[in-house]
Amino acid sequence: MTTTGASFFDSFIPPTKESIPPFQHHNMSSQESTTTSPTSALFDYSHHDDPQQESFPDTPVPTLKELKTITHFSVYEEYLPEWQMLSESYKSQKQELHQRITQQLHSLQELEDRFEKMSMDFHRKVESAYKNLSQELVEWQDELELEKKSSDREKEMMRHVRKAQEEKIKLNVGGQLFETSLSTLRRDPNSTLAAMFNGHSNITPDETDGSYFIDRDSTYFRLVLNYLRDLRVPSSIREDPKVMDELMQEARHYQINGLLKLGMTEDTTRLFLY
């Protein structure tokens, strides 16, 4: 329950004997000695049949303002208990409502605190799960990269194997058969072997075994093929002057420039050593 503005009982100041004129003093004295209210005494006094009897030498006739004051005081006394009950009820209900609101606010604060704690715990769990998942994804990605590299190496090896199988070629050098690939023979694009098998040559295979005949001594042809495969000559060969001389002769015949340069380097080295 709420009130707006000041009520009559809050602003009304009850009259005292000092503030009431003599006429009112008389009536208040009468009120103290009898049970008749001031208003009743006033009306009883004002309704005498004989106007001459209404005049008293020590009591003046009340004015309108005095009559209003007496009337207000009577209303104040009549409604004051009800106002006091109303005011006490309002204060009691207000206090009770205030206590409930305080309890509700306290409960709301506790709920906010619990939510804040649960929210922090939840976000920590999510962050931890995210970090774990990220670490697992990184590890998984690393494993996939390794598997991919391994798979790529295997594919490359298989490609070379298939290419070697597809490019496999049989050579008959001085009556001895050699099997190699077109990629090996074309390793030095300026060599005679590359020119023989570049697809523009008229050389044809033997109808019996499908080999291509090369009229050359086969003793050192194996070393020629190994050089074309690895682009290197073993140290045991390089240290043998007789073998190197024969190998250089084959290199000049097949016009393999890389092998010729290697032979010239070996010759220069031997010149300074001896």
C-alpha positions as CSV (number, residue, x, y, z in Angstrom):
1,M,0.0,0.0,0.0
2,T,1.3,3.4,-0.9
3,T,0.2,6.9,-0.3
4,T,0.7,10.0,-2.4
5,G,1.1,13.4,-0.8
6,A,0.3,14.4,2.8
7,S,-2.9,13.1,4.4
8,F,-5.3,15.1,6.5
9,F,-4.0,13.5,9.7
10,D,-0.4,14.3,8.8
11,S,-1.1,18.0,8.2
12,F,-3.8,18.6,10.8
13,I,-2.7,20.1,14.1
14,P,-5.2,19.5,16.9
15,P,-6.2,22.7,18.7
16,T,-5.1,23.3,22.3
17,K,-6.7,25.3,25.1
18,E,-4.3,28.1,24.5
19,S,-5.3,28.3,20.8
20,I,-9.1,28.1,21.3
21,P,-11.0,31.3,22.1
22,P,-12.8,31.7,25.5
23,F,-16.0,30.2,24.0
24,Q,-14.1,27.1,23.0
25,H,-12.4,27.0,26.5
26,H,-15.9,26.8,27.9
27,N,-16.9,24.0,25.7
28,M,-13.7,22.1,26.2
29,S,-14.2,22.4,30.0
30,S,-17.7,21.1,29.5
31,Q,-16.3,18.3,27.4
32,E,-13.9,17.3,30.2
33,S,-16.8,17.3,32.7
34,T,-19.4,15.6,30.5
35,T,-19.5,13.0,27.8
36,T,-21.0,15.4,25.3
37,S,-18.8,16.3,22.3
38,P,-17.9,19.9,21.6
39,T,-19.9,19.8,18.4
40,S,-23.0,18.5,20.3
41,A,-22.6,21.2,22.9
42,L,-22.3,23.8,20.2
43,F,-25.4,22.7,18.5
44,D,-27.3,22.4,21.8
45,Y,-26.3,25.9,22.6
46,S,-27.2,27.3,19.2
47,H,-30.8,25.8,19.1
48,H,-32.3,27.5,22.3
49,D,-35.7,28.9,21.7
50,D,-35.1,32.1,23.6
51,P,-32.4,34.3,22.0
52,Q,-32.1,36.3,25.2
53,Q,-31.0,33.2,27.1
54,E,-28.2,32.6,24.6
55,S,-26.2,35.6,25.8
56,F,-23.7,35.2,28.5
57,P,-21.7,38.1,29.7
58,D,-18.4,36.0,29.8
59,T,-18.9,33.9,26.6
60,P,-18.7,35.5,23.2
61,V,-20.6,34.2,20.2
62,P,-18.4,31.8,18.2
63,T,-17.3,32.9,14.7
64,L,-17.5,30.8,11.5
65,K,-13.8,30.2,11.7
66,E,-14.1,28.9,15.2
67,L,-17.0,26.7,14.2
68,K,-14.8,25.2,11.4
69,T,-12.0,24.5,13.8
70,I,-14.3,22.7,16.2
71,T,-15.8,20.7,13.3
72,H,-12.3,19.7,12.0
73,F,-11.2,18.6,15.5
74,S,-14.3,16.5,15.8
75,V,-13.6,14.8,12.4
76,Y,-10.0,14.3,13.4
77,E,-11.0,12.5,16.7
78,E,-13.5,10.4,14.8
79,Y,-11.3,9.1,12.1
80,L,-7.9,9.1,13.9
81,P,-8.2,5.4,15.1
82,E,-9.0,4.2,11.6
83,W,-6.1,6.2,10.2
84,Q,-3.8,4.8,12.9
85,M,-4.9,1.2,12.0
86,L,-4.5,2.0,8.3
87,S,-1.0,3.5,8.8
88,E,0.1,0.6,11.0
89,S,-1.1,-1.9,8.4
90,Y,0.7,-0.1,5.7
91,K,4.0,0.0,7.7
92,S,3.7,-3.7,8.6
93,Q,3.0,-4.7,5.0
94,K,5.7,-2.5,3.7
95,Q,8.2,-4.0,6.1
96,E,7.1,-7.5,5.2
97,L,7.4,-6.7,1.5
98,H,10.8,-5.1,2.0
99,Q,12.0,-8.2,3.8
100,R,10.7,-10.5,1.0
101,I,12.4,-8.2,-1.6
102,T,15.6,-8.3,0.4
103,Q,15.5,-12.1,0.6
104,Q,14.7,-12.3,-3.2
105,L,17.7,-10.0,-4.0
106,H,19.9,-12.1,-1.7
107,S,18.7,-15.3,-3.5
108,L,19.2,-13.6,-6.9
109,Q,22.8,-12.6,-5.9
110,E,23.5,-16.2,-4.8
111,L,22.1,-17.4,-8.2
112,E,24.3,-14.9,-10.0
113,D,27.4,-16.1,-8.1
114,R,26.6,-19.8,-8.8
115,F,26.0,-19.0,-12.5
116,E,29.3,-17.1,-12.7
117,K,31.2,-19.9,-11.1
118,M,29.5,-22.5,-13.3
119,S,30.1,-20.3,-16.4
120,M,33.8,-20.0,-15.6
121,D,34.1,-23.8,-15.0
122,F,32.2,-24.4,-18.3
123,H,34.5,-22.1,-20.3
124,R,37.6,-23.7,-18.7
125,K,36.3,-27.2,-19.8
126,V,35.5,-26.0,-23.3
127,E,38.9,-24.3,-23.6
128,S,40.7,-27.4,-22.3
129,A,38.7,-29.6,-24.7
130,Y,39.5,-27.3,-27.5
131,K,43.2,-27.4,-26.7
132,N,43.2,-31.2,-26.5
133,L,41.3,-31.4,-29.8
134,S,43.7,-29.0,-31.5
135,Q,46.7,-31.0,-30.3
136,E,45.1,-34.2,-31.5
137,L,44.3,-32.6,-34.9
138,V,47.9,-31.3,-35.2
139,E,49.3,-34.8,-34.4
140,W,46.8,-36.3,-36.8
141,Q,47.8,-33.9,-39.5
142,D,51.5,-34.7,-38.9
143,E,50.7,-38.4,-39.2
144,L,48.8,-37.8,-42.4
145,E,51.7,-35.7,-43.8
146,L,54.1,-38.6,-43.1
147,E,51.7,-41.1,-44.6
148,K,51.3,-38.9,-47.6
149,K,55.1,-38.5,-48.1
150,S,55.5,-42.3,-47.7
151,S,52.7,-42.8,-50.2
152,D,54.2,-40.3,-52.6
153,R,57.5,-42.1,-52.4
154,E,55.9,-45.4,-53.0
155,K,54.0,-44.0,-56.0
156,E,57.1,-42.5,-57.4
157,M,58.9,-45.8,-57.0
158,M,56.0,-47.6,-58.7
159,R,56.0,-45.0,-61.4
160,H,59.7,-45.6,-62.0
161,V,59.1,-49.4,-62.0
162,R,56.2,-49.2,-64.4
163,K,58.2,-46.8,-66.6
164,A,61.1,-49.1,-66.5
165,Q,58.9,-52.0,-67.4
166,E,57.3,-50.1,-70.2
167,E,60.6,-48.7,-71.4
168,K,62.5,-52.0,-71.0
169,I,64.7,-52.6,-74.0
170,K,67.0,-55.4,-75.0
171,L,70.4,-54.7,-76.5
172,N,72.7,-57.2,-78.3
173,V,76.2,-55.8,-77.9
174,G,78.8,-57.8,-79.8
175,G,76.8,-61.0,-79.2
176,Q,76.0,-60.4,-75.5
177,L,72.5,-59.4,-74.4
178,F,71.9,-56.4,-72.1
179,E,68.6,-55.3,-70.7
180,T,68.1,-51.6,-69.8
181,S,65.5,-48.8,-70.1
182,L,65.0,-46.1,-72.7
183,S,65.5,-43.5,-69.9
184,T,69.0,-44.8,-69.2
185,L,69.9,-44.8,-72.9
186,R,68.6,-41.2,-73.2
187,R,70.3,-39.9,-70.1
188,D,72.8,-38.0,-72.1
189,P,70.6,-36.4,-74.9
190,N,73.7,-35.7,-77.0
191,S,75.0,-39.2,-77.0
192,T,74.8,-41.8,-79.8
193,L,72.7,-44.1,-77.7
194,A,70.1,-41.4,-77.2
195,A,70.1,-40.7,-80.9
196,M,69.5,-44.4,-81.7
197,F,66.4,-44.6,-79.5
198,N,64.9,-41.1,-79.7
199,G,62.1,-42.4,-81.9
200,H,63.4,-40.9,-85.1
201,S,66.0,-43.6,-85.9
202,N,65.4,-46.3,-88.4
203,I,66.9,-49.0,-86.2
204,T,64.7,-52.0,-85.9
205,P,64.8,-54.9,-83.4
206,D,65.7,-58.4,-84.2
207,E,62.7,-60.5,-85.2
208,T,63.9,-63.5,-83.1
209,D,64.4,-62.0,-79.6
210,G,63.4,-58.3,-80.2
211,S,66.9,-57.1,-79.3
212,Y,68.7,-54.2,-80.9
213,F,72.1,-55.1,-82.3
214,I,75.1,-52.8,-81.6
215,D,78.4,-53.8,-83.3
216,R,80.7,-53.1,-80.4
217,D,82.8,-55.0,-77.9
218,S,80.6,-55.8,-74.9
219,T,83.5,-56.0,-72.3
220,Y,83.1,-52.5,-71.0
221,F,79.5,-51.8,-72.1
222,R,78.3,-52.7,-68.6
223,L,80.4,-49.8,-67.2
224,V,78.9,-47.5,-69.8
225,L,75.3,-48.4,-68.7
226,N,76.2,-48.1,-65.0
227,Y,77.5,-44.6,-65.6
228,L,74.3,-43.6,-67.4
229,R,72.3,-45.0,-64.5
230,D,74.3,-43.4,-61.7
231,L,76.3,-40.7,-63.4
232,R,79.4,-41.9,-61.5
233,V,82.3,-44.4,-61.9
234,P,83.3,-46.5,-58.9
235,S,86.7,-45.7,-57.4
236,S,88.0,-49.2,-58.1
237,I,87.5,-48.5,-61.8
238,R,89.0,-45.0,-61.7
239,E,92.1,-46.4,-60.0
240,D,92.8,-48.8,-62.8
241,P,94.4,-47.0,-65.7
242,K,93.9,-49.8,-68.2
243,V,90.2,-50.1,-67.5
244,M,89.8,-46.3,-67.6
245,D,91.5,-46.1,-71.0
246,E,89.2,-48.7,-72.4
247,L,86.2,-47.0,-70.8
248,M,87.2,-43.6,-72.3
249,Q,87.4,-45.3,-75.7
250,E,83.8,-46.5,-75.3
251,A,82.8,-43.0,-74.1
252,R,84.3,-41.4,-77.2
253,H,82.5,-43.9,-79.4
254,Y,79.1,-43.3,-77.8
255,Q,79.9,-39.6,-77.4
256,I,79.0,-39.5,-73.7
257,N,80.5,-36.1,-72.7
258,G,80.0,-36.4,-69.0
259,L,82.0,-39.6,-68.9
260,L,84.7,-38.1,-71.1
261,K,85.0,-35.1,-68.7
262,L,85.3,-37.5,-65.8
263,G,88.1,-39.4,-67.6
264,M,90.0,-36.2,-68.3
265,T,89.8,-35.3,-64.6
266,E,91.2,-38.6,-63.7
267,D,94.0,-38.2,-66.2
268,T,94.9,-34.8,-64.7
269,T,94.9,-36.3,-61.2
270,R,97.2,-39.1,-62.2
271,L,99.5,-36.6,-63.9
272,F,100.0,-34.7,-60.7
273,L,100.3,-37.8,-58.6
274,Y,103.0,-39.4,-60.7
